[in-house]
């Protein structure tokens, strides 16, 4: 079966598979395309296993075949981007893989993002999310399903509920509870997503005091976001907590669900996309800055043939989505490459040791190396090494600088190479001049401004011999940006900005290690809390930096919501912070045992609060969200096929009639109508029209 003109699915992570599998399985056979789980990373392998072994789907590795056309269902912005890069003519249906949580400055991953290219319809679980998304993308149809297809088997009174419970136990059989007469508490943690303070994990505030929970009169099991699992395995093993990866398994066993859900000073200069530096407090939402990948890896082969991920961050163009001033605890960090005053929760790209264990020639071998990882300012120490990318600059106003700008504009050029298979690109800047006094002056000015070059000489014959010197300016990307930013040759600057001169360049080739010499506590200071759609930007030369809560509550059982100091109470996000709270709020580890005890009692006021929250998030929790999703997709698919095959030309419809002559279904493809008619012992006829209704 090909992906041409059918409804395909791309789900590259196990929890994406859980959300999209019910929809794919409910599609009629004549419309169902392939189910793709991505390739190249461990999470793609887990998604493939989840689809095949748990859901019984004949899923495929990889993304859409090149040139695929039709309609594709995705549940994450990363899958949308990768699938679209392979098949730019494919149309997409985007479904929120959760409760429709949104965050101010939440980037492309959450409800309210405008980054939905090639998307014809967006499926959301409630009217709150629909209203937000309608404002962000008025040109795209947004449909509220009233619930999540993943929750259909768990809806009250649904016969599929017992089947879902049995499947969860068969796929991930539970260990016998240590004390069957005690309640079971499931603890779960989000991954440390740095899009906004409220998307980050609260685990650091609780992990050292989990004994307070373990000492209680209940059993404890550990769950978490798939991206947080490597860290959570270590934590759960340390405390002897049973690890449970399947959320369906959590839904079957738990009586109570306990779950959680960066800044610089205003005067700190931020590198803008026009190659100027602007105080952080003056940067406005919508403006573009130069950032980098928050996280990016590529596969690397070890001597034993094992494939492991290796960091591979690239420079990116980032859009500022939010910037506000707030008073927070701050520190001053002085390094060998300068100093910066930041909030205590500001993430720094820091060099950390990593050990990888693998088997080689029959014995276990360890490889030791260092990698860059984000570390909060409060967790840094003297002697740590942080990343430094470029030195801030000011525009030069001297006569020589103006002369050099004219030379670069008149005789210079910039070349930006095409991205390689690994995503890197080569950038060059050069200036050419014949031998003579102008060349001598050019070399003098370059030397005075500490700009290196390599000289390539070519000889031409036009009545007389001429030697033309091509001076290719030396230095890494940071040096080229400094030249453009300080000298400001207008033509070259415009070309560099228009072509995103830095886009895709390797960060590792540019980064310098700055050792921390001193850390000083500044107390409470005003900071600029800036968020970009890449979750990163460059400040003073230094790189700066879902829904299971409601799904469990929808089953009618209590939840405890974990908070931590970096979560803001004065920012309105909609669902999670701080409206429609489905359970008790816990702010400290010491309060957690008491919160669990109260949740297990489940007094009437807590049940009422939970029911109000679920009524807002899943207003139609009736077990038919999948049916509504399929009906919407088939309607969009029909329009996509008409446009794909017929455009504005006359369209022939094939009407299948039963043995009594009643019309039972209409098709656009003759063989589909013929097959259906043969199965029911009926007939079909045709009707031609100029175009089909939307």
N, C-alpha and C positions, 0 to 999 in steps of 0.2 A: 504494500500500500504506500503511495506517495503522499506528500504533504500538499499536493497541488489542489487548491480550491476546497480543502476540507478544513474542519476545525481542529487544529493541533493544540498541544499543550507543552509549555516549557516550565519545568519546576526543578531547580538545581539544588535544593536542600530538602531534607526529610520533612520539615514542618510545612514547606510549600506543597510538597506532595500530598500531605494530609488534607490540606485545604482544597486542592484542585481535583484530587482523585474522584470524589463523589460526583462532581459535575461531568467529568470526562466519561465516567461509567454510565451516567444517565443519558448521554447523547444518543440519538438514534444511529444505528449502524451506518446508514448511508451518509451521515454527516461527520462521523468520528474519524479524525486523523490519527497521527502518531503521538505518543507521549514521550517527551525528551527530558532527560535528567542532567544535561550538561556533561562536561568532560574535563579532565586535567587536574582536579582537586579531590581530596579525600571526601569532602562533603557531597560531591557529585556521586561518588561511589555509594555512599550511605543512602542518598536519595534513590538511586537505582535499586538498591536492596529493598528499601522501604516500599517502593512501587510494586516490585515483582513479588516479594515474599509476603508482605502484609496485605496489600490491596489486590493482589492477583492481576496486575496490569502488565502486559507485555511491553514494558518500557524499553527505550533505547538510550544508549549513551550519546553524548554530543548534543549540539543545538540544531536549529533548523538547517536542512540542506540548503546550500547556496542557490538562490533564485526561487525559493519557495514562495508561493502566492496563495492567498486565501485569507483565513482568519485564524489567529493564534491567541490562545488564552494564557496569560501570565499573571503571577501574583506578587511580583517584586520588580522594582525599578531596574535592578541589575540584570535580571533575566530579560526584561524588555530591551535594554540596551544591547546585550549580546545577541539576542535573536534578531533584532533589527539590523545589526551590522552585517549579519550573514544574508539577510533577506530584506533589503530596503523597501521592496514593493509589497511586503506582507502587511496586512492590517491587523490590529490587535484589540483584544478585549482585556481590560485590566481589572482584576478583582482584588480588593483589599484583603490581605490574609490575616484578618483579625477583627477587632471590634470597631475599627475606624478611628483610632486615637490620632490626634493631631497635636503638634507642638509649634509654638511660635518659633520661627527659625528652624523648623524641623527638616529642612532640605527636601530632596526629591523622594524620600522613602515613605513619607506620611501623607495623610489626607490634606488637601489644600495645595499640593505642589502643582506648578504649571508645566512641569517636565513630563509630558505624556505624548511624545511624538508618535504619529501613525496610529493613535488610539481612537477607535470609533465609539466605544462605550466603556464606562467605568462602573463596576458593581460595588456597592457599599452596603453595610449592614443596617444602616438606620438613617433617619432624616437629618439628624445632626451632622453626620458626615456628608450627606448629599448637599445640604445647604452650603457648607464650606467649599466643597469641590465645585459646585455650580458657579460660585463667584470666581474661583481660580481659573476654571476652564469652561466658559459659557458656550464655546463652540462644540463641546463634546457632550454626548448624551450621558447622563448620570442616573443610574437606577438603584433605588433602595430595595434590597431583598427582604428587609425586616428581620433578618437573622443571618447566621452563617451556615452554609451547606455542611460544614464539618460538624455542626451541632445537631443536625437533623436526627441522627440515631438516638440522641440524648433528650429529645423533646418529650415532655410528659405524655404518656399514653401511646407512644410510638412502639409498634411491635418490633421495630428494628433495634430497639434499645438492648434487649437481651442478646441479640446476635452480635452487636458491637462489643458488649462486655465479654462474650465468649471468645471473639476474635482477638481481643486484647490479651486475654489470658493465654491463648494458644501461642501467640507470637512472642510474648514476653512473660512466661509463667512466673508468678510471684513466689517469693520465698515465704514459708509459713511465718505468720506473725509470731513474734516472740511471746506475746501475751494476747490471746484472741479476745479477752474480755476488756481490753483497753482500746481507746480511740487511736486512730492513726493520723499523724500530722505530716503533711507533705510540705517541704520547704522548697522554694524555687527562686532562681535568681536570673535577672536579665543579663545579657552581655554588656560589656563596658562600651556602649555606643556613645561617641562624643559629639553627636549632633547638637544636643542641648544638655544642660546639667541634669534635667529630669529623665533623660533617656539612659543615663549611666547607671551602673549597678550600685546597690547599697551594701554589697558583700563586705568591703573592707571595714565597715563600721560594726559588723556583727560576727565575722568569722572567728575572732579570738575569744568570743564569749558564747559560743554555741552550747557550751556545757550547761548554761542556764536553762536551755530548752531540753537538753537530753536528760536532765535530772527530773523532769516533770513526769506525772503519772500517765504517760502515753507512749506509743511507738512513733518513731520518726523515720521518714524516708526522704531521700534527696532527689530533686529534679532540677531542671534548668534549661535555659536557651541553648540550642545546639552549638552556637559559637562560643559559649562560656564553658562547655563541657570539659575541655582539657584542664582548666583551673578548678572546676568543681569536683572532678574526680580526685584531685589531690586533697582538697578540703574534706570531702566526705570520707575518704580513706583515713585521713588523720583522726577524725572524730568517730570512726566506726559506724558511719551512717550508711544504710542500705541505699545503693544507687539505682534509680529508676529513670530510664531515658524516655520511655513511652508515656506520652501524656494521657493516652487512653487508659493505660495501666494506673496512672494517678487518679483518673476519674473513677476507676472501679474501686480503688482501695481507700482513698483518703476520706476522712470525716471532716477535716478542716484544711484549708489551703493557705499557706503563709508565703507571700510573694512580694517582691519589690517592683519596682519598675525601672568656664575657663576664661581667663580674663586678663587684660593688661590695663595699665594706667592710661588715662585719656591722652596724655602728651606723647605716648610711645609711637614712634613713626611706623607706619604700615606701608609695604611696597604695593603701589597701585599698578593696574594693568597698562597705564600710560607711561610707566617707568619713572614716576615721581613718588616721593614719600609724603604721606599725609598723616597728621596726628590721628590716633585711633579714635579719639572722641569726636572727630569731625567727619569720619567716614559715614556715608549715608546708605541705607538699604537700597539695593539695586545697582550700586556701583560695583565695578569689577576690580579684583586684586589678583596678585600672583600667589598661588598656593601650591599644594602638592597632594599626592595620594595619602589619605590617612593610613590606609593599609593596602598593600599590594604585594603579591608574591608571584613567583614563577617556579615551575618544577625544576629540581636539580637531581641528577642521578648520583647515588653513592657508589663506591667500588663494588658493592655486592649486587648492584643493579636496582636497588630500592629507590623509589622516587620520593623526594621530600620537598616541601615548599621552602623557597628562599626569598627573602625580602627583595622587592624590586620597585621601589617608589619612583614616581615620575612627577615632574612639574606640571601643574594644571592651571587653567584660568578659573578663578572662583568668583561667584557672585555673592555679595553681602546680602543676607536675608533678614538680619536683625542686628541692631546695635543700640544698647541702652547703658546708662550710667547707674552704678550701684555702689554702695559702701560695703566693703568686705575686708576680712583679714588679709594683709599683704606682706610680702617679703621682698627684700632687695637681694638679687643674686649677682655677684661679681665674678666674671670669668676672665680667662686669658684673652678673650676677644671682645671685651666690653662688659657692660652690666645692664640689667633690666629690672624694673620693679613690677611685680605681677601679683595677682591674687594667689592665695595659698593653694587653690584648687586648679591653677593654670597648668595644663599638661606641657611637658618639655620632651622633645625627642632625645632620648638618652641611650648611651651605649651600655648594654647589659650582656652578661655571659649566657651562653646557651650550650647545653650538652645534648647531643643526639645519640641514641643507642641503637645499634643495628648489628645484625649477624653477618660475619664475613669469614669465609673459609672455615666454617664449623665452630667459630667462637664469637662471643659477644664483643663488639668493639664500640668504643665511644669516640665521637668526634666533638671537639671543643672549639667553639668559635664565639664571636661577639656579634650582636645584632642591635639594630635601633628599635627602641620601644618607647611608648608614651608613658611618662612618669609624672605625677603631680608634683608641683613645686614643694609642697609640704613634706614629700617623701625623699627629696634630694638631700645629698650630704656633700661636704667639702671633699674634693677629690673625684667626684663623679664627672663624667665627660658628656657634654651635651652637644647637639648639632648646631653648627653655625654655617650659614649659606653665603651671605653677601654682606659687605659693609655698606651702611647707608651713605648716601651722597647728596650733595647740593649741586645745582646747575652752576657751571663756571661762566663768569661774565667777562673774562679777560679778552684782550685783542687776539691773542694766539688761539684761544678757544673758538672765537667767532670765525677766524680764518680757517681753522681745521674743520669746523662744521660746514663751511662752504666747500672745502675740498672734498669732504666725504659725500656731500649732496651732489656735487658736480661730477666727480670721478669715481665715487665709491659704489659698492653694491653689497647686498645681503643675499645669501642663498640659504634656503631652508630645505633640507632633504626630506624625502618621503619616509614615513615611519617604516622601520624594519619589522620582521615577524615578531620580535620581542617588544615592539612599541617604541623603540628608541629612534632618534633622528639626529642627523648631523647638521649643525648650523655654522656658517662661515661668514666673515665680514672682511672685505678687502678694498683697496683703493689702488688705481693704476696711474702711472705718470711716466712720460718720456724722460730720458736723462737731461739734466740741465739744472739751473738754479731753483726752479720750482720743486723738483724732486729733493734737492738738498735741504730746502726750507721745510718740506714735509717731514723728512726724516728727523730734522732738529726738533720740530714741534712735538712729534710723537715721542721722542726721547725725553723731552722736558716734562711731558705729561705721564711718563712712566708706562708707555704703551709699547709692548714688544711687537715684533713682526718677523715674518720670513719673506725673503725676496726671491721672486721668480722672474728671470729675465728672458725676454723673447726678442729676436732680431727680425725686423721687417725691411724690405727693400722697395722703396718708392722714390726713384730718382737718386736716393742716397740711403745709406744705412741708418736705421733708427733702432735704438735699444729701448724697449718698453719694460718698465719694472712694475710687477704686480706685487704689492705689499699686502700679504695676508696677515691680519692682526692676530696676535697670539693670545693665549689665555683661555680659560674655561668659560662656561656660560655666564657666571657672575661677572667676570671681567668684561665681557661683551656688553652686558646690561649696564655696567658702570660707565663704559665709554658712551653708549647711547644716551644714558641718563644725565651725564655731566656735560658732554659736548653738545647734545641736542641737535644733530643734523636732521632737519624737519622731514625731509623725504625718506631717509632711512628709518627714522623713528616711526613714521606712519606705516611703512612697509612692515617693520618688525611687529608693531602692535596689531595691524590688520591680519598678519599671518601667524600671530601667536608664536613669536620667535622661540619661546621657551617651552611650548607645549610638547610633552612627551620626552623631554630630555631627562637623563638619568640623574636622580638626586645623589646617589652614592658617589658618582664621579665629581660632584660639586662640593659635597659636604666637607667641612673641616671640624675637627674635634676641639671643643673649647672646654678646658678644665675649670671646674668651679673652685674658686679661691676663697670665697666668703659668702655666707648666708646671714642676712640680718632681718630680724623681725621688725616690721614697721607698724604693727598694730592695725587699726581700722583706717582704710583709705578709700577714696573714690576711684573706681575702676570703670573702664569701658568694656562691657560684655558684648563682644562681637561674634556673630555666627555667620558662617558661609556655607554654601551648598556642598563644599568638599570637606567641611569641618576643620579646615586648616587655612592659615595665612602666614605671611612672613612679617614678624614684628621686630624691629631693630636688628634685622639680619638673622634672627633666630626663627625656626619654624614653630608656629603656635597651633596651637590646636583650637511582649506586646499585648498581648490580649488574653492570655490564659486566665488572668484575673477574673474577667467577666464570663469566660466560658465555663469555669468551674462554678461561679456563683449562679449561673443559669440553671444548674442542676438542683438548686434549692438548698445547697449546703453553705456553711459560713466560710468567710475568708478573713484574713488579717493582712492589712496593707502596710508594708514596711517603708519607712521614710529615712532619710539621712540628712545631715546638715547642708549638703550642697543642693538639695531640692528647694526650689524657690516657692514660697507661698503667695507671692504677690503677682504672679504671672498667670493669666487665664489661658489654659490650654484646651478647655472643653471637657473631655471625658475624665482623664486620669487626674489632673490637677486643676481644680479641686472640686469639681462638680460630679454628681452621680457616683459617689463613693459606695461600693457594695459591701463594705465591711469596716471593721475597727481599724483605726489608724494607730500605728506604733512608731514612735520617734526614736527610741533608744533600746539597746539590747536588754537593759534591766527591766523595761516595761513589757517585754515580749511574753514571758510566762503568764503574767496576769491577763494579757490580751488574748492569749490562746484559751485560757480557762473561761473567760467571758464569752468568747466565740463559740466554744463547745456547748455552753449553756443555751446559746441562741435565744435570748429573750425576745419578746414581741417587737420591741423598738428596733432591734437589729434586723429582724425578718422584714419589717416594714421598709427600712432603709434599703435593704438588698433588693426587695421587689420593685421599689421605685427606680433604682438604678438599672435593673435589667429591663424594665418596661421602656426606659429611654434608649438603651443600647440595642436590645433585641425585641422590638415591639411586636413582632410576629413569630415568636418562637413556637411554631406549630408543626415542625418537621417537614415543611414544604419549601424551604429556601432553595434547595437544589432544583426543584421543579420550576421555580420562578427564574432562576439563573439560566436554565436550559431554554426556556421559552424566549427570554431576552436574546440569548446568543443565536438561536435559530433565526430570529427576525433580523438581526444584524448580518448574519451569514448570508441570508437571502439577498440583502441589498449589496453586499460585497461581491457576490457571484454575478449579479446582474451587471454591475459596473465592470467587473473583470472580463466577463465573456462578451457582453453585448454593448456596453456603453449606451449610446443614444439610438442604436439601431433597433428595428422591430424585434420583439421578443416572443418566442413561442412557448406557451405553457402546455403541459401534458396533464390532463385530468383523469384520474383513475376512478372508475365506477364499479360498484359491486354488481352482483348478479341481478339485482332489482333496479339497476340504473341510477342509484344514488351516488353522488360524488363523495368520495372518502378522503382524497388527498390530491394536491396539485404538485407537479414537479417541473423543474427547469431542464432536466436531462432525460432524454427519451428512454434510455435503457433502465433508469431507475423506475420510471412509470411502468415500463413493460414488465419488469421483474415483480413489482408489487401486484400488478393486475394478474399475472400468472399464479402468484401465491394464493390469491383469494378467489380465483376462478372468475374474474371480472374482465373488464375491457378498459380502454382509455381512448380519449380523443384529444384533439389539439385546439388551441385558440391563440391567435396572434394579436399582440397589442404593441403600441409604440414603446411603452416602458411599463415596468411593474410598479405598483404602489410602494411607497417607502414602508 
